[in-house]
Amino acid sequence: MTQLVVLLQASPGAGTLQFVLLAGMILVFWLFMIRPQAKKAKLAKQFQEGMQKGDKIVTIAGIHGTVNKVNEDGTIMVETSPGSYLKIEKSAVSIEWTQNINKSVSTDKK
């Protein structure tokens, strides 16, 4: 019976070790999950605020067009073909696809 009681007792530093491991897991979670998402959101906001007339864009739905007007209510007017306009939210513009299409256009000009 005394052996069983000795086995059930925790060592004195076990609580501290568990706390350190928990803090380490939280730190790793923050470094690999939360921080990159925050950076991506910041870049998306900067991209959306920097849109101006004449920019070539691609929406998340895959619609290609040129920004015709930036509205104050968070929308833009996109010309998809001559004389054809769509009013879309700035957040509907795909940053990755827009950057890729603009990279290919700039490399074609060189």
N, CA, C and O atoms as a GROMACS GRO file, in nm:
protein
  440
    1MET      N    1   0.082  -0.118   0.000
    1MET     CA    2   0.000   0.000   0.000
    1MET      C    3   0.087   0.126   0.000
    1MET      O    4   0.056   0.222  -0.069
    2THR      N    5   0.193   0.126   0.074
    2THR     CA    6   0.279   0.244   0.079
    2THR      C    7   0.348   0.267  -0.055
    2THR      O    8   0.377   0.381  -0.091
    3GLN      N    9   0.373   0.161  -0.130
    3GLN     CA   10   0.434   0.178  -0.262
    3GLN      C   11   0.337   0.250  -0.356
    3GLN      O   12   0.379   0.332  -0.437
    4LEU      N   13   0.209   0.219  -0.346
    4LEU     CA   14   0.107   0.282  -0.429
    4LEU      C   15   0.096   0.431  -0.398
    4LEU      O   16   0.081   0.512  -0.489
    5VAL      N   17   0.104   0.468  -0.273
    5VAL     CA   18   0.096   0.608  -0.232
    5VAL      C   19   0.217   0.685  -0.285
    5VAL      O   20   0.202   0.799  -0.327
    6VAL      N   21   0.334   0.624  -0.283
    6VAL     CA   22   0.455   0.689  -0.330
    6VAL      C   23   0.446   0.712  -0.482
    6VAL      O   24   0.491   0.816  -0.529
    7LEU      N   25   0.390   0.619  -0.557
    7LEU     CA   26   0.379   0.633  -0.702
    7LEU      C   27   0.280   0.741  -0.742
    7LEU      O   28   0.298   0.804  -0.846
    8LEU      N   29   0.176   0.764  -0.664
    8LEU     CA   30   0.075   0.863  -0.697
    8LEU      C   31   0.118   1.006  -0.665
    8LEU      O   32   0.058   1.100  -0.716
    9GLN      N   33   0.216   1.023  -0.584
    9GLN     CA   34   0.261   1.157  -0.549
    9GLN      C   35   0.341   1.217  -0.666
    9GLN      O   36   0.426   1.149  -0.723
   10ALA      N   37   0.315   1.341  -0.700
   10ALA     CA   38   0.384   1.407  -0.810
   10ALA      C   39   0.519   1.459  -0.762
   10ALA      O   40   0.536   1.494  -0.645
   11SER      N   41   0.612   1.464  -0.853
   11SER     CA   42   0.741   1.520  -0.817
   11SER      C   43   0.727   1.671  -0.801
   11SER      O   44   0.634   1.729  -0.858
   12PRO      N   45   0.814   1.736  -0.725
   12PRO     CA   46   0.799   1.878  -0.695
   12PRO      C   47   0.807   1.970  -0.818
   12PRO      O   48   0.741   2.074  -0.818
   13GLY      N   49   0.883   1.937  -0.919
   13GLY     CA   50   0.898   2.025  -1.035
   13GLY      C   51   0.805   1.991  -1.151
   13GLY      O   52   0.818   2.051  -1.258
   14ALA      N   53   0.713   1.898  -1.134
   14ALA     CA   54   0.627   1.856  -1.244
   14ALA      C   55   0.533   1.967  -1.291
   14ALA      O   56   0.509   1.980  -1.411
   15GLY      N   57   0.481   2.046  -1.200
   15GLY     CA   58   0.391   2.157  -1.238
   15GLY      C   59   0.462   2.262  -1.320
   15GLY      O   60   0.405   2.316  -1.416
   16THR      N   61   0.585   2.291  -1.282
   16THR     CA   62   0.664   2.390  -1.356
   16THR      C   63   0.696   2.339  -1.496
   16THR      O   64   0.689   2.415  -1.593
   17LEU      N   65   0.730   2.213  -1.507
   17LEU     CA   66   0.762   2.155  -1.637
   17LEU      C   67   0.639   2.156  -1.728
   17LEU      O   68   0.650   2.187  -1.847
   18GLN      N   69   0.523   2.123  -1.675
   18GLN     CA   70   0.400   2.125  -1.754
   18GLN      C   71   0.368   2.267  -1.800
   18GLN      O   72   0.325   2.288  -1.913
   19PHE      N   73   0.389   2.364  -1.713
   19PHE     CA   74   0.365   2.503  -1.748
   19PHE      C   75   0.458   2.548  -1.861
   19PHE      O   76   0.415   2.616  -1.954
   20VAL      N   77   0.586   2.511  -1.852
   20VAL     CA   78   0.683   2.547  -1.954
   20VAL      C   79   0.646   2.482  -2.088
   20VAL      O   80   0.655   2.546  -2.192
   21LEU      N   81   0.606   2.356  -2.086
   21LEU     CA   82   0.565   2.288  -2.209
   21LEU      C   83   0.441   2.352  -2.270
   21LEU      O   84   0.433   2.367  -2.392
   22LEU      N   85   0.346   2.388  -2.187
   22LEU     CA   86   0.224   2.454  -2.236
   22LEU      C   87   0.258   2.589  -2.298
   22LEU      O   88   0.207   2.624  -2.404
   23ALA      N   89   0.343   2.665  -2.232
   23ALA     CA   90   0.386   2.795  -2.284
   23ALA      C   91   0.460   2.777  -2.417
   23ALA      O   92   0.443   2.857  -2.509
   24GLY      N   93   0.541   2.674  -2.428
   24GLY     CA   94   0.613   2.645  -2.552
   24GLY      C   95   0.518   2.610  -2.666
   24GLY      O   96   0.539   2.653  -2.779
   25MET      N   97   0.415   2.533  -2.636
   25MET     CA   98   0.317   2.497  -2.738
   25MET      C   99   0.241   2.621  -2.786
   25MET      O  100   0.215   2.636  -2.905
   26ILE      N  101   0.205   2.708  -2.694
   26ILE     CA  102   0.136   2.831  -2.730
   26ILE      C  103   0.225   2.919  -2.817
   26ILE      O  104   0.179   2.977  -2.915
   27LEU      N  105   0.352   2.928  -2.782
   27LEU     CA  106   0.447   3.007  -2.860
   27LEU      C  107   0.461   2.952  -3.002
   27LEU      O  108   0.459   3.029  -3.098
   28VAL      N  109   0.474   2.821  -3.016
   28VAL     CA  110   0.485   2.759  -3.148
   28VAL      C  111   0.358   2.782  -3.228
   28VAL      O  112   0.364   2.813  -3.347
   29PHE      N  113   0.243   2.768  -3.164
   29PHE     CA  114   0.115   2.792  -3.231
   29PHE      C  115   0.109   2.936  -3.282
   29PHE      O  116   0.066   2.960  -3.394
   30TRP      N  117   0.151   3.030  -3.200
   30TRP     CA  118   0.148   3.171  -3.239
   30TRP      C  119   0.244   3.196  -3.356
   30TRP      O  120   0.209   3.267  -3.450
   31LEU      N  121   0.365   3.139  -3.350
   31LEU     CA  122   0.465   3.162  -3.454
   31LEU      C  123   0.423   3.106  -3.589
   31LEU      O  124   0.449   3.167  -3.693
   32PHE      N  125   0.359   2.989  -3.589
   32PHE     CA  126   0.328   2.922  -3.714
   32PHE      C  127   0.186   2.942  -3.763
   32PHE      O  128   0.158   2.912  -3.880
   33MET      N  129   0.094   2.990  -3.681
   33MET     CA  130  -0.045   3.003  -3.723
   33MET      C  131  -0.094   3.148  -3.718
   33MET      O  132  -0.140   3.201  -3.820
   34ILE      N  133  -0.086   3.211  -3.606
   34ILE     CA  134  -0.147   3.343  -3.588
   34ILE      C  135  -0.065   3.452  -3.656
   34ILE      O  136  -0.121   3.535  -3.727
   35ARG      N  137   0.065   3.452  -3.637
   35ARG     CA  138   0.150   3.558  -3.692
   35ARG      C  139   0.147   3.562  -3.845
   35ARG      O  140   0.132   3.671  -3.900
   36PRO      N  141   0.160   3.449  -3.915
   36PRO     CA  142   0.152   3.456  -4.062
   36PRO      C  143   0.016   3.503  -4.112
   36PRO      O  144   0.008   3.574  -4.212
   37GLN      N  145  -0.091   3.465  -4.044
   37GLN     CA  146  -0.225   3.510  -4.084
   37GLN      C  147  -0.238   3.661  -4.067
   37GLN      O  148  -0.296   3.729  -4.151
   38ALA      N  149  -0.184   3.714  -3.959
   38ALA     CA  150  -0.190   3.858  -3.936
   38ALA      C  151  -0.110   3.933  -4.042
   38ALA      O  152  -0.154   4.038  -4.090
   39LYS      N  153   0.006   3.881  -4.079
   39LYS     CA  154   0.086   3.944  -4.185
   39LYS      C  155   0.011   3.943  -4.317
   39LYS      O  156   0.010   4.042  -4.389
   40LYS      N  157  -0.052   3.830  -4.347
   40LYS     CA  158  -0.126   3.818  -4.473
   40LYS      C  159  -0.244   3.915  -4.475
   40LYS      O  160  -0.272   3.976  -4.579
   41ALA      N  161  -0.314   3.929  -4.364
   41ALA     CA  162  -0.427   4.022  -4.357
   41ALA      C  163  -0.379   4.166  -4.374
   41ALA      O  164  -0.446   4.247  -4.439
   42LYS      N  165  -0.265   4.200  -4.317
   42LYS     CA  166  -0.210   4.334  -4.330
   42LYS      C  167  -0.173   4.364  -4.475
   42LYS      O  168  -0.201   4.472  -4.526
   43LEU      N  169  -0.110   4.266  -4.542
   43LEU     CA  170  -0.075   4.284  -4.683
   43LEU      C  171  -0.200   4.298  -4.770
   43LEU      O  172  -0.201   4.377  -4.864
   44ALA      N  173  -0.304   4.222  -4.738
   44ALA     CA  174  -0.429   4.230  -4.815
   44ALA      C  175  -0.491   4.368  -4.800
   44ALA      O  176  -0.540   4.425  -4.897
   45LYS      N  177  -0.489   4.421  -4.679
   45LYS     CA  178  -0.547   4.554  -4.656
   45LYS      C  179  -0.468   4.661  -4.732
   45LYS      O  180  -0.527   4.750  -4.793
   46GLN      N  181  -0.336   4.652  -4.728
   46GLN     CA  182  -0.252   4.748  -4.801
   46GLN      C  183  -0.278   4.738  -4.951
   46GLN      O  184  -0.285   4.840  -5.020
   47PHE      N  185  -0.292   4.617  -5.001
   47PHE     CA  186  -0.318   4.596  -5.143
   47PHE      C  187  -0.451   4.658  -5.183
   47PHE      O  188  -0.461   4.725  -5.285
   48GLN      N  189  -0.553   4.634  -5.103
   48GLN     CA  190  -0.687   4.686  -5.133
   48GLN      C  191  -0.690   4.838  -5.127
   48GLN      O  192  -0.756   4.902  -5.209
   49GLU      N  193  -0.621   4.896  -5.032
   49GLU     CA  194  -0.617   5.042  -5.020
   49GLU      C  195  -0.535   5.106  -5.132
   49GLU      O  196  -0.557   5.222  -5.165
   50GLY      N  197  -0.442   5.031  -5.189
   50GLY     CA  198  -0.355   5.084  -5.292
   50GLY      C  199  -0.410   5.072  -5.433
   50GLY      O  200  -0.347   5.118  -5.528
   51MET      N  201  -0.527   5.009  -5.449
   51MET     CA  202  -0.584   4.994  -5.583
   51MET      C  203  -0.624   5.130  -5.638
   51MET      O  204  -0.677   5.215  -5.566
   52GLN      N  205  -0.597   5.150  -5.766
   52GLN     CA  206  -0.632   5.276  -5.830
   52GLN      C  207  -0.673   5.251  -5.974
   52GLN      O  208  -0.657   5.141  -6.027
   53LYS      N  209  -0.726   5.353  -6.034
   53LYS     CA  210  -0.777   5.344  -6.171
   53LYS      C  211  -0.666   5.299  -6.265
   53LYS      O  212  -0.553   5.349  -6.260
   54GLY      N  213  -0.699   5.203  -6.350
   54GLY     CA  214  -0.603   5.153  -6.448
   54GLY      C  215  -0.535   5.024  -6.408
   54GLY      O  216  -0.470   4.961  -6.492
   55ASP      N  217  -0.546   4.983  -6.282
   55ASP     CA  218  -0.483   4.859  -6.236
   55ASP      C  219  -0.553   4.739  -6.298
   55ASP      O  220  -0.676   4.734  -6.304
   56LYS      N  221  -0.475   4.642  -6.344
   56LYS     CA  222  -0.531   4.518  -6.394
   56LYS      C  223  -0.546   4.424  -6.276
   56LYS      O  224  -0.452   4.406  -6.198
   57ILE      N  225  -0.666   4.364  -6.262
   57ILE     CA  226  -0.695   4.279  -6.146
   57ILE      C  227  -0.760   4.149  -6.190
   57ILE      O  228  -0.807   4.135  -6.303
   58VAL      N  229  -0.760   4.053  -6.097
   58VAL     CA  230  -0.832   3.927  -6.113
   58VAL      C  231  -0.910   3.906  -5.984
   58VAL      O  232  -0.854   3.916  -5.875
   59THR      N  233  -1.039   3.877  -5.996
   59THR     CA  234  -1.121   3.854  -5.876
   59THR      C  235  -1.105   3.711  -5.828
   59THR      O  236  -1.048   3.627  -5.898
   60ILE      N  237  -1.155   3.683  -5.709
   60ILE     CA  238  -1.148   3.547  -5.656
   60ILE      C  239  -1.234   3.451  -5.738
   60ILE      O  240  -1.216   3.329  -5.729
   61ALA      N  241  -1.327   3.505  -5.817
   61ALA     CA  242  -1.409   3.423  -5.905
   61ALA      C  243  -1.340   3.399  -6.040
   61ALA      O  244  -1.391   3.324  -6.123
   62GLY      N  245  -1.225   3.463  -6.061
   62GLY     CA  246  -1.151   3.444  -6.184
   62GLY      C  247  -1.184   3.543  -6.293
   62GLY      O  248  -1.146   3.522  -6.408
   63ILE      N  249  -1.253   3.651  -6.261
   63ILE     CA  250  -1.289   3.752  -6.360
   63ILE      C  251  -1.173   3.850  -6.374
   63ILE      O  252  -1.127   3.909  -6.276
   64HIS      N  253  -1.126   3.866  -6.497
   64HIS     CA  254  -1.016   3.959  -6.525
   64HIS      C  255  -1.075   4.093  -6.567
   64HIS      O  256  -1.178   4.098  -6.635
   65GLY      N  257  -1.011   4.201  -6.527
   65GLY     CA  258  -1.059   4.333  -6.565
   65GLY      C  259  -0.962   4.441  -6.527
   65GLY      O  260  -0.852   4.415  -6.476
   66THR      N  261  -1.004   4.564  -6.552
   66THR     CA  262  -0.925   4.682  -6.520
   66THR      C  263  -1.007   4.773  -6.431
   66THR      O  264  -1.125   4.797  -6.457
   67VAL      N  265  -0.945   4.823  -6.324
   67VAL     CA  266  -1.015   4.912  -6.232
   67VAL      C  267  -1.049   5.041  -6.306
   67VAL      O  268  -0.962   5.107  -6.361
   68ASN      N  269  -1.178   5.076  -6.306
   68ASN     CA  270  -1.223   5.198  -6.372
   68ASN      C  271  -1.247   5.309  -6.271
   68ASN      O  272  -1.223   5.427  -6.299
   69LYS      N  273  -1.296   5.271  -6.151
   69LYS     CA  274  -1.325   5.371  -6.049
   69LYS      C  275  -1.317   5.305  -5.912
   69LYS      O  276  -1.364   5.192  -5.894
   70VAL      N  277  -1.259   5.375  -5.816
   70VAL     CA  278  -1.254   5.328  -5.678
   70VAL      C  279  -1.356   5.410  -5.600
   70VAL      O  280  -1.344   5.532  -5.588
   71ASN      N  281  -1.458   5.343  -5.547
   71ASN     CA  282  -1.565   5.410  -5.474
   71ASN      C  283  -1.530   5.423  -5.326
   71ASN      O  284  -1.447   5.348  -5.275
   72GLU      N  285  -1.594   5.516  -5.259
   72GLU     CA  286  -1.570   5.540  -5.117
   72GLU      C  287  -1.631   5.433  -5.026
   72GLU      O  288  -1.592   5.421  -4.910
   73ASP      N  289  -1.725   5.356  -5.078
   73ASP     CA  290  -1.796   5.258  -4.994
   73ASP      C  291  -1.729   5.120  -4.993
   73ASP      O  292  -1.792   5.022  -4.953
   74GLY      N  293  -1.604   5.111  -5.037
   74GLY     CA  294  -1.532   4.984  -5.035
   74GLY      C  295  -1.555   4.899  -5.158
   74GLY      O  296  -1.522   4.781  -5.159
   75THR      N  297  -1.610   4.959  -5.262
   75THR     CA  298  -1.631   4.887  -5.387
   75THR      C  299  -1.549   4.951  -5.498
   75THR      O  300  -1.499   5.063  -5.484
   76ILE      N  301  -1.535   4.878  -5.607
   76ILE     CA  302  -1.467   4.931  -5.725
   76ILE      C  303  -1.550   4.898  -5.848
   76ILE      O  304  -1.625   4.800  -5.850
   77MET      N  305  -1.536   4.980  -5.950
   77MET     CA  306  -1.597   4.953  -6.080
   77MET      C  307  -1.488   4.892  -6.167
   77MET      O  308  -1.382   4.952  -6.187
   78VAL      N  309  -1.517   4.773  -6.219
   78VAL     CA  310  -1.420   4.701  -6.300
   78VAL      C  311  -1.471   4.690  -6.442
   78VAL      O  312  -1.584   4.648  -6.465
   79GLU      N  313  -1.388   4.728  -6.537
   79GLU     CA  314  -1.422   4.713  -6.678
   79GLU      C  315  -1.370   4.577  -6.724
   79GLU      O  316  -1.249   4.554  -6.730
   80THR      N  317  -1.464   4.487  -6.756
   80THR     CA  318  -1.425   4.352  -6.796
   80THR      C  319  -1.401   4.343  -6.946
   80THR      O  320  -1.315   4.267  -6.990
   81SER      N  321  -1.475   4.418  -7.023
   81SER     CA  322  -1.453   4.432  -7.167
   81SER      C  323  -1.497   4.574  -7.202
   81SER      O  324  -1.567   4.638  -7.123
   82PRO      N  325  -1.457   4.625  -7.315
   82PRO     CA  326  -1.490   4.765  -7.347
   82PRO      C  327  -1.640   4.794  -7.334
   82PRO      O  328  -1.723   4.737  -7.404
   83GLY      N  329  -1.673   4.884  -7.242
   83GLY     CA  330  -1.811   4.925  -7.220
   83GLY      C  331  -1.889   4.836  -7.125
   83GLY      O  332  -2.008   4.861  -7.101
   84SER      N  333  -1.826   4.733  -7.068
   84SER     CA  334  -1.894   4.642  -6.976
   84SER      C  335  -1.831   4.657  -6.837
   84SER      O  336  -1.712   4.633  -6.819
   85TYR      N  337  -1.912   4.696  -6.739
   85TYR     CA  338  -1.860   4.726  -6.605
   85TYR      C  339  -1.928   4.640  -6.500
   85TYR      O  340  -2.046   4.606  -6.512
   86LEU      N  341  -1.852   4.606  -6.397
   86LEU     CA  342  -1.904   4.534  -6.280
   86LEU      C  343  -1.867   4.613  -6.156
   86LEU      O  344  -1.757   4.668  -6.145
   87LYS      N  345  -1.960   4.618  -6.062
   87LYS     CA  346  -1.932   4.680  -5.933
   87LYS      C  347  -1.904   4.565  -5.836
   87LYS      O  348  -1.992   4.482  -5.811
   88ILE      N  349  -1.783   4.561  -5.781
   88ILE     CA  350  -1.746   4.453  -5.690
   88ILE      C  351  -1.684   4.510  -5.563
   88ILE      O  352  -1.640   4.625  -5.560
   89GLU      N  353  -1.680   4.428  -5.460
   89GLU     CA  354  -1.613   4.464  -5.335
   89GLU      C  355  -1.462   4.455  -5.354
   89GLU      O  356  -1.413   4.370  -5.428
   90LYS      N  357  -1.390   4.543  -5.287
   90LYS     CA  358  -1.244   4.539  -5.294
   90LYS      C  359  -1.191   4.406  -5.241
   90LYS      O  360  -1.090   4.355  -5.290
   91SER      N  361  -1.260   4.350  -5.143
   91SER     CA  362  -1.214   4.225  -5.082
   91SER      C  363  -1.230   4.106  -5.176
   91SER      O  364  -1.177   3.999  -5.149
   92ALA      N  365  -1.302   4.124  -5.288
   92ALA     CA  366  -1.321   4.015  -5.384
   92ALA      C  367  -1.206   4.005  -5.483
   92ALA      O  368  -1.207   3.917  -5.569
   93VAL      N  369  -1.108   4.092  -5.472
   93VAL     CA  370  -0.993   4.088  -5.563
   93VAL      C  371  -0.890   3.993  -5.504
   93VAL      O  372  -0.853   4.004  -5.388
   94SER      N  373  -0.844   3.899  -5.586
   94SER     CA  374  -0.743   3.802  -5.542
   94SER      C  375  -0.605   3.865  -5.552
   94SER      O  376  -0.562   3.905  -5.660
   95ILE      N  377  -0.538   3.873  -5.441
   95ILE     CA  378  -0.405   3.934  -5.438
   95ILE      C  379  -0.306   3.847  -5.515
   95ILE      O  380  -0.228   3.899  -5.596
   96GLU      N  381  -0.308   3.717  -5.490
   96GLU     CA  382  -0.212   3.627  -5.554
   96GLU      C  383  -0.230   3.626  -5.706
   96GLU      O  384  -0.132   3.641  -5.780
   97TRP      N  385  -0.352   3.610  -5.752
   97TRP     CA  386  -0.376   3.604  -5.897
   97TRP      C  387  -0.346   3.737  -5.963
   97TRP      O  388  -0.293   3.740  -6.074
   98THR      N  389  -0.380   3.847  -5.897
   98THR     CA  390  -0.352   3.979  -5.953
   98THR      C  391  -0.202   4.000  -5.965
   98THR      O  392  -0.154   4.051  -6.066
   99GLN      N  393  -0.127   3.962  -5.863
   99GLN     CA  394   0.018   3.977  -5.869
   99GLN      C  395   0.078   3.889  -5.978
   99GLN      O  396   0.170   3.930  -6.047
  100ASN      N  397   0.025   3.767  -5.993
  100ASN     CA  398   0.076   3.677  -6.097
  100ASN      C  399   0.048   3.732  -6.236
  100ASN      O  400   0.135   3.726  -6.323
  101ILE      N  401  -0.071   3.785  -6.259
  101ILE     CA  402  -0.105   3.838  -6.392
  101ILE      C  403  -0.021   3.962  -6.421
  101ILE      O  404   0.021   3.982  -6.535
  102ASN      N  405   0.003   4.045  -6.320
  102ASN     CA  406   0.086   4.164  -6.340
  102ASN      C  407   0.233   4.129  -6.359
  102ASN      O  408   0.303   4.201  -6.429
  103LYS      N  409   0.281   4.021  -6.298
  103LYS     CA  410   0.418   3.976  -6.319
  103LYS      C  411   0.436   3.928  -6.462
  103LYS      O  412   0.536   3.961  -6.526
  104SER      N  413   0.340   3.851  -6.511
  104SER     CA  414   0.352   3.798  -6.647
  104SER      C  415   0.344   3.911  -6.750
  104SER      O  416   0.409   3.904  -6.855
  105VAL      N  417   0.265   4.014  -6.723
  105VAL     CA  418   0.257   4.128  -6.813
  105VAL      C  419   0.388   4.204  -6.814
  105VAL      O  420   0.435   4.246  -6.919
  106SER      N  421   0.449   4.223  -6.696
  106SER     CA  422   0.575   4.298  -6.689
  106SER      C  423   0.690   4.220  -6.750
  106SER      O  424   0.780   4.281  -6.807
  107THR      N  425   0.691   4.087  -6.740
  107THR     CA  426   0.797   4.010  -6.801
  107THR      C  427   0.781   4.000  -6.952
  107THR      O  428   0.880   3.986  -7.024
  108ASP      N  429   0.656   4.008  -7.001
  108ASP     CA  430   0.632   4.007  -7.145
  108ASP      C  431   0.682   4.136  -7.210
  108ASP      O  432   0.724   4.134  -7.326
  109LYS      N  433   0.678   4.246  -7.137
  109LYS     CA  434   0.721   4.376  -7.191
  109LYS      C  435   0.872   4.386  -7.203
  109LYS      O  436   0.922   4.466  -7.282
  110LYS      N  437   0.945   4.305  -7.126
  110LYS     CA  438   1.092   4.314  -7.125
  110LYS      C  439   1.153   4.247  -7.244
  110LYS      O  440   1.275   4.245  -7.259
   0.00000   0.00000   0.00000
